[in-house]
Amino acid sequence: MKLNLTFLLIFVMAQTLNAQSALEVPENLITENIPPIPSSLVEEVKNFTEARSASFVDWHPLKKEMLISTRFGNSSQLHYVKFPGGDRKQISFFEDAVGGASFEPLKIVSF
């Protein structure tokens, strides 16, 4: 019910706001009877659609350390956690999301 109410509120706001600067509709979409969506509304809604999340990426092969991926806004970045319960340290700072990572595998040498 809350989700439907949110979309209804956004639709009503879009109709009542002055659409001087509106979201551009791609040429390959056909829209009928849909009012322009103001850019200001897009920015307001962004606060609710871009969330933080973290997920496990890889364990260190010998130590109690791990890599995690943390999403800030619209991009996932890689973080290093040195010990259980420790703070994360961001190790990637790209504009695009990091798709994956791993620690270098152990090399077993036999004599």
MODELLER restraints for C-alpha pairs under 7 A, 6 or more apart:
rsr = mdl.restraints
at = mdl.atoms
rsr.add(forms.Gaussian(group=physical.xy_distance, feature=features.Distance(at['CA:14:A'], at['CA:37:A']), mean=5.52, stdev=0.5))
rsr.add(forms.Gaussian(group=physical.xy_distance, feature=features.Distance(at['CA:14:A'], at['CA:38:A']), mean=6.51, stdev=0.5))
rsr.add(forms.Gaussian(group=physical.xy_distance, feature=features.Distance(at['CA:15:A'], at['CA:35:A']), mean=6.26, stdev=0.5))
rsr.add(forms.Gaussian(group=physical.xy_distance, feature=features.Distance(at['CA:19:A'], at['CA:36:A']), mean=6.37, stdev=0.5))
rsr.add(forms.Gaussian(group=physical.xy_distance, feature=features.Distance(at['CA:19:A'], at['CA:37:A']), mean=6.76, stdev=0.5))
rsr.add(forms.Gaussian(group=physical.xy_distance, feature=features.Distance(at['CA:19:A'], at['CA:38:A']), mean=4.91, stdev=0.5))
rsr.add(forms.Gaussian(group=physical.xy_distance, feature=features.Distance(at['CA:21:A'], at['CA:38:A']), mean=5.68, stdev=0.5))
rsr.add(forms.Gaussian(group=physical.xy_distance, feature=features.Distance(at['CA:21:A'], at['CA:39:A']), mean=5.66, stdev=0.5))
rsr.add(forms.Gaussian(group=physical.xy_distance, feature=features.Distance(at['CA:22:A'], at['CA:36:A']), mean=5.84, stdev=0.5))
rsr.add(forms.Gaussian(group=physical.xy_distance, feature=features.Distance(at['CA:22:A'], at['CA:37:A']), mean=5.23, stdev=0.5))
rsr.add(forms.Gaussian(group=physical.xy_distance, feature=features.Distance(at['CA:22:A'], at['CA:38:A']), mean=4.06, stdev=0.5))
rsr.add(forms.Gaussian(group=physical.xy_distance, feature=features.Distance(at['CA:22:A'], at['CA:39:A']), mean=4.93, stdev=0.5))
rsr.add(forms.Gaussian(group=physical.xy_distance, feature=features.Distance(at['CA:23:A'], at['CA:36:A']), mean=6.81, stdev=0.5))
rsr.add(forms.Gaussian(group=physical.xy_distance, feature=features.Distance(at['CA:23:A'], at['CA:37:A']), mean=5.41, stdev=0.5))
rsr.add(forms.Gaussian(group=physical.xy_distance, feature=features.Distance(at['CA:23:A'], at['CA:38:A']), mean=5.94, stdev=0.5))
rsr.add(forms.Gaussian(group=physical.xy_distance, feature=features.Distance(at['CA:23:A'], at['CA:39:A']), mean=5.48, stdev=0.5))
rsr.add(forms.Gaussian(group=physical.xy_distance, feature=features.Distance(at['CA:50:A'], at['CA:73:A']), mean=4.88, stdev=0.5))
rsr.add(forms.Gaussian(group=physical.xy_distance, feature=features.Distance(at['CA:50:A'], at['CA:74:A']), mean=6.01, stdev=0.5))
rsr.add(forms.Gaussian(group=physical.xy_distance, feature=features.Distance(at['CA:51:A'], at['CA:72:A']), mean=6.76, stdev=0.5))
rsr.add(forms.Gaussian(group=physical.xy_distance, feature=features.Distance(at['CA:51:A'], at['CA:73:A']), mean=5.92, stdev=0.5))
rsr.add(forms.Gaussian(group=physical.xy_distance, feature=features.Distance(at['CA:52:A'], at['CA:71:A']), mean=5.14, stdev=0.5))
rsr.add(forms.Gaussian(group=physical.xy_distance, feature=features.Distance(at['CA:52:A'], at['CA:72:A']), mean=5.25, stdev=0.5))
rsr.add(forms.Gaussian(group=physical.xy_distance, feature=features.Distance(at['CA:52:A'], at['CA:73:A']), mean=6.71, stdev=0.5))
rsr.add(forms.Gaussian(group=physical.xy_distance, feature=features.Distance(at['CA:53:A'], at['CA:70:A']), mean=5.62, stdev=0.5))
rsr.add(forms.Gaussian(group=physical.xy_distance, feature=features.Distance(at['CA:53:A'], at['CA:71:A']), mean=5.13, stdev=0.5))
rsr.add(forms.Gaussian(group=physical.xy_distance, feature=features.Distance(at['CA:54:A'], at['CA:68:A']), mean=6.67, stdev=0.5))
rsr.add(forms.Gaussian(group=physical.xy_distance, feature=features.Distance(at['CA:54:A'], at['CA:69:A']), mean=5.49, stdev=0.5))
rsr.add(forms.Gaussian(group=physical.xy_distance, feature=features.Distance(at['CA:54:A'], at['CA:70:A']), mean=4.20, stdev=0.5))
rsr.add(forms.Gaussian(group=physical.xy_distance, feature=features.Distance(at['CA:54:A'], at['CA:71:A']), mean=6.22, stdev=0.5))
rsr.add(forms.Gaussian(group=physical.xy_distance, feature=features.Distance(at['CA:55:A'], at['CA:68:A']), mean=5.58, stdev=0.5))
rsr.add(forms.Gaussian(group=physical.xy_distance, feature=features.Distance(at['CA:55:A'], at['CA:69:A']), mean=5.26, stdev=0.5))
rsr.add(forms.Gaussian(group=physical.xy_distance, feature=features.Distance(at['CA:55:A'], at['CA:70:A']), mean=6.51, stdev=0.5))
rsr.add(forms.Gaussian(group=physical.xy_distance, feature=features.Distance(at['CA:56:A'], at['CA:67:A']), mean=6.59, stdev=0.5))
rsr.add(forms.Gaussian(group=physical.xy_distance, feature=features.Distance(at['CA:56:A'], at['CA:68:A']), mean=4.60, stdev=0.5))
rsr.add(forms.Gaussian(group=physical.xy_distance, feature=features.Distance(at['CA:56:A'], at['CA:69:A']), mean=6.41, stdev=0.5))
rsr.add(forms.Gaussian(group=physical.xy_distance, feature=features.Distance(at['CA:57:A'], at['CA:67:A']), mean=5.24, stdev=0.5))
rsr.add(forms.Gaussian(group=physical.xy_distance, feature=features.Distance(at['CA:57:A'], at['CA:68:A']), mean=4.86, stdev=0.5))
rsr.add(forms.Gaussian(group=physical.xy_distance, feature=features.Distance(at['CA:57:A'], at['CA:69:A']), mean=6.33, stdev=0.5))
rsr.add(forms.Gaussian(group=physical.xy_distance, feature=features.Distance(at['CA:57:A'], at['CA:100:A']), mean=6.95, stdev=0.5))
rsr.add(forms.Gaussian(group=physical.xy_distance, feature=features.Distance(at['CA:57:A'], at['CA:101:A']), mean=6.66, stdev=0.5))
rsr.add(forms.Gaussian(group=physical.xy_distance, feature=features.Distance(at['CA:58:A'], at['CA:66:A']), mean=5.60, stdev=0.5))
rsr.add(forms.Gaussian(group=physical.xy_distance, feature=features.Distance(at['CA:58:A'], at['CA:67:A']), mean=5.18, stdev=0.5))
rsr.add(forms.Gaussian(group=physical.xy_distance, feature=features.Distance(at['CA:58:A'], at['CA:102:A']), mean=5.55, stdev=0.5))
rsr.add(forms.Gaussian(group=physical.xy_distance, feature=features.Distance(at['CA:58:A'], at['CA:103:A']), mean=6.91, stdev=0.5))
rsr.add(forms.Gaussian(group=physical.xy_distance, feature=features.Distance(at['CA:59:A'], at['CA:65:A']), mean=6.11, stdev=0.5))
rsr.add(forms.Gaussian(group=physical.xy_distance, feature=features.Distance(at['CA:59:A'], at['CA:66:A']), mean=4.43, stdev=0.5))
rsr.add(forms.Gaussian(group=physical.xy_distance, feature=features.Distance(at['CA:59:A'], at['CA:67:A']), mean=6.54, stdev=0.5))
rsr.add(forms.Gaussian(group=physical.xy_distance, feature=features.Distance(at['CA:60:A'], at['CA:66:A']), mean=5.52, stdev=0.5))
rsr.add(forms.Gaussian(group=physical.xy_distance, feature=features.Distance(at['CA:60:A'], at['CA:103:A']), mean=5.96, stdev=0.5))
rsr.add(forms.Gaussian(group=physical.xy_distance, feature=features.Distance(at['CA:61:A'], at['CA:106:A']), mean=6.97, stdev=0.5))
rsr.add(forms.Gaussian(group=physical.xy_distance, feature=features.Distance(at['CA:64:A'], at['CA:83:A']), mean=5.80, stdev=0.5))
rsr.add(forms.Gaussian(group=physical.xy_distance, feature=features.Distance(at['CA:64:A'], at['CA:84:A']), mean=6.86, stdev=0.5))
rsr.add(forms.Gaussian(group=physical.xy_distance, feature=features.Distance(at['CA:65:A'], at['CA:81:A']), mean=5.73, stdev=0.5))
rsr.add(forms.Gaussian(group=physical.xy_distance, feature=features.Distance(at['CA:65:A'], at['CA:82:A']), mean=4.78, stdev=0.5))
rsr.add(forms.Gaussian(group=physical.xy_distance, feature=features.Distance(at['CA:65:A'], at['CA:83:A']), mean=5.36, stdev=0.5))
rsr.add(forms.Gaussian(group=physical.xy_distance, feature=features.Distance(at['CA:66:A'], at['CA:80:A']), mean=6.10, stdev=0.5))
rsr.add(forms.Gaussian(group=physical.xy_distance, feature=features.Distance(at['CA:66:A'], at['CA:81:A']), mean=5.36, stdev=0.5))
rsr.add(forms.Gaussian(group=physical.xy_distance, feature=features.Distance(at['CA:66:A'], at['CA:82:A']), mean=6.80, stdev=0.5))
rsr.add(forms.Gaussian(group=physical.xy_distance, feature=features.Distance(at['CA:67:A'], at['CA:78:A']), mean=6.90, stdev=0.5))
rsr.add(forms.Gaussian(group=physical.xy_distance, feature=features.Distance(at['CA:67:A'], at['CA:79:A']), mean=5.70, stdev=0.5))
rsr.add(forms.Gaussian(group=physical.xy_distance, feature=features.Distance(at['CA:67:A'], at['CA:80:A']), mean=4.78, stdev=0.5))
rsr.add(forms.Gaussian(group=physical.xy_distance, feature=features.Distance(at['CA:67:A'], at['CA:81:A']), mean=6.18, stdev=0.5))
rsr.add(forms.Gaussian(group=physical.xy_distance, feature=features.Distance(at['CA:68:A'], at['CA:78:A']), mean=5.94, stdev=0.5))
rsr.add(forms.Gaussian(group=physical.xy_distance, feature=features.Distance(at['CA:68:A'], at['CA:79:A']), mean=5.24, stdev=0.5))
rsr.add(forms.Gaussian(group=physical.xy_distance, feature=features.Distance(at['CA:68:A'], at['CA:80:A']), mean=6.46, stdev=0.5))
rsr.add(forms.Gaussian(group=physical.xy_distance, feature=features.Distance(at['CA:69:A'], at['CA:76:A']), mean=6.05, stdev=0.5))
rsr.add(forms.Gaussian(group=physical.xy_distance, feature=features.Distance(at['CA:69:A'], at['CA:77:A']), mean=5.50, stdev=0.5))
rsr.add(forms.Gaussian(group=physical.xy_distance, feature=features.Distance(at['CA:69:A'], at['CA:78:A']), mean=4.69, stdev=0.5))
rsr.add(forms.Gaussian(group=physical.xy_distance, feature=features.Distance(at['CA:69:A'], at['CA:79:A']), mean=6.02, stdev=0.5))
rsr.add(forms.Gaussian(group=physical.xy_distance, feature=features.Distance(at['CA:70:A'], at['CA:76:A']), mean=5.33, stdev=0.5))
rsr.add(forms.Gaussian(group=physical.xy_distance, feature=features.Distance(at['CA:70:A'], at['CA:77:A']), mean=5.49, stdev=0.5))
rsr.add(forms.Gaussian(group=physical.xy_distance, feature=features.Distance(at['CA:70:A'], at['CA:78:A']), mean=6.45, stdev=0.5))
rsr.add(forms.Gaussian(group=physical.xy_distance, feature=features.Distance(at['CA:71:A'], at['CA:77:A']), mean=6.27, stdev=0.5))
rsr.add(forms.Gaussian(group=physical.xy_distance, feature=features.Distance(at['CA:75:A'], at['CA:96:A']), mean=5.97, stdev=0.5))
rsr.add(forms.Gaussian(group=physical.xy_distance, feature=features.Distance(at['CA:75:A'], at['CA:97:A']), mean=4.56, stdev=0.5))
rsr.add(forms.Gaussian(group=physical.xy_distance, feature=features.Distance(at['CA:76:A'], at['CA:97:A']), mean=4.52, stdev=0.5))
rsr.add(forms.Gaussian(group=physical.xy_distance, feature=features.Distance(at['CA:76:A'], at['CA:98:A']), mean=5.74, stdev=0.5))
rsr.add(forms.Gaussian(group=physical.xy_distance, feature=features.Distance(at['CA:77:A'], at['CA:92:A']), mean=5.63, stdev=0.5))
rsr.add(forms.Gaussian(group=physical.xy_distance, feature=features.Distance(at['CA:77:A'], at['CA:93:A']), mean=6.61, stdev=0.5))
rsr.add(forms.Gaussian(group=physical.xy_distance, feature=features.Distance(at['CA:77:A'], at['CA:97:A']), mean=6.00, stdev=0.5))
rsr.add(forms.Gaussian(group=physical.xy_distance, feature=features.Distance(at['CA:77:A'], at['CA:98:A']), mean=5.46, stdev=0.5))
rsr.add(forms.Gaussian(group=physical.xy_distance, feature=features.Distance(at['CA:78:A'], at['CA:90:A']), mean=5.97, stdev=0.5))
rsr.add(forms.Gaussian(group=physical.xy_distance, feature=features.Distance(at['CA:78:A'], at['CA:91:A']), mean=5.69, stdev=0.5))
rsr.add(forms.Gaussian(group=physical.xy_distance, feature=features.Distance(at['CA:78:A'], at['CA:92:A']), mean=5.29, stdev=0.5))
rsr.add(forms.Gaussian(group=physical.xy_distance, feature=features.Distance(at['CA:78:A'], at['CA:98:A']), mean=6.66, stdev=0.5))
rsr.add(forms.Gaussian(group=physical.xy_distance, feature=features.Distance(at['CA:79:A'], at['CA:88:A']), mean=5.76, stdev=0.5))
rsr.add(forms.Gaussian(group=physical.xy_distance, feature=features.Distance(at['CA:79:A'], at['CA:89:A']), mean=5.16, stdev=0.5))
rsr.add(forms.Gaussian(group=physical.xy_distance, feature=features.Distance(at['CA:79:A'], at['CA:90:A']), mean=4.19, stdev=0.5))
rsr.add(forms.Gaussian(group=physical.xy_distance, feature=features.Distance(at['CA:79:A'], at['CA:91:A']), mean=5.36, stdev=0.5))
rsr.add(forms.Gaussian(group=physical.xy_distance, feature=features.Distance(at['CA:80:A'], at['CA:88:A']), mean=5.49, stdev=0.5))
rsr.add(forms.Gaussian(group=physical.xy_distance, feature=features.Distance(at['CA:80:A'], at['CA:89:A']), mean=5.11, stdev=0.5))
rsr.add(forms.Gaussian(group=physical.xy_distance, feature=features.Distance(at['CA:80:A'], at['CA:90:A']), mean=6.40, stdev=0.5))
rsr.add(forms.Gaussian(group=physical.xy_distance, feature=features.Distance(at['CA:80:A'], at['CA:91:A']), mean=6.74, stdev=0.5))
rsr.add(forms.Gaussian(group=physical.xy_distance, feature=features.Distance(at['CA:81:A'], at['CA:87:A']), mean=6.21, stdev=0.5))
rsr.add(forms.Gaussian(group=physical.xy_distance, feature=features.Distance(at['CA:81:A'], at['CA:88:A']), mean=4.72, stdev=0.5))
rsr.add(forms.Gaussian(group=physical.xy_distance, feature=features.Distance(at['CA:81:A'], at['CA:89:A']), mean=6.47, stdev=0.5))
